[in-house]
Amino acid sequence: MTYAKGDRIALVHTDDPHTDLRPGDTGTVTRYDPNLAQLSIAWDSGSTLSMLLDDGDEVRPA
């Protein structure tokens, strides 16, 4: 899947034990690096946790 700056997404899954994000939390894509499969997101909660899509993080369109 391709992501563009400004796309709205929702968290499906992350293994990050240090985040307060939960499935269903939403945010806005700020950057997508397809070479690293890294998705930078400004979460509505204020978090800036990036998603590593090749390492098990999963999002869906919101």
N, C-alpha and C positions, 0 to 999 in steps of 0.2 A: 504494500500500500504506500502511497505517496502522501505526504503532509505538506501543507503550505502555512506560512505565517498567518495567524488569525483564525485558523481552523479551531473549532471547539471540539474537545475530546472529553471522554470520561474514563476513569481508571477501571480496568477490569481486574488486574492482578499485579502485585509487585512482591518480591521476596525481601525487600529492604526492611530490616528489623528496626531501623532508627527513624522511620517516618510515621507521622500521625495520619497519613492519607489512608483512606479506606475505599474499597470498591464502590463505584458510583460517584465519587468525588469528580468534579469537573474543572476544566481549565482551558487556557488558550495557548495554542502552539506559538512559540516565539522563534524557533529555529528547528530545522530538520537536517541532519547530516546522513544521507543515505549510505555513504561509505562506511560509517561507524554504526549505522542503525541506531543513532542517538537522537532522541526527541526532547527538545528543551521546551518546558511548559511553565507558564505562569498560572499556578493553581489558584482557584478562587479563594482558597483558605489562606493564601499568602505564601505557601511553600513554593520553592523553585526547583524541586527535585526533578531531574531529568530521567527519562525512561530509556533503558537500554533494551531495545526490542529483540536483539539476538541473545540476550542473557535471561530471558524469561519474563520481562515486564510486558504487560499487555494493556492496550487501550482500545477504545472504540469511538466512533463519531458520537458526539453528544446531541 
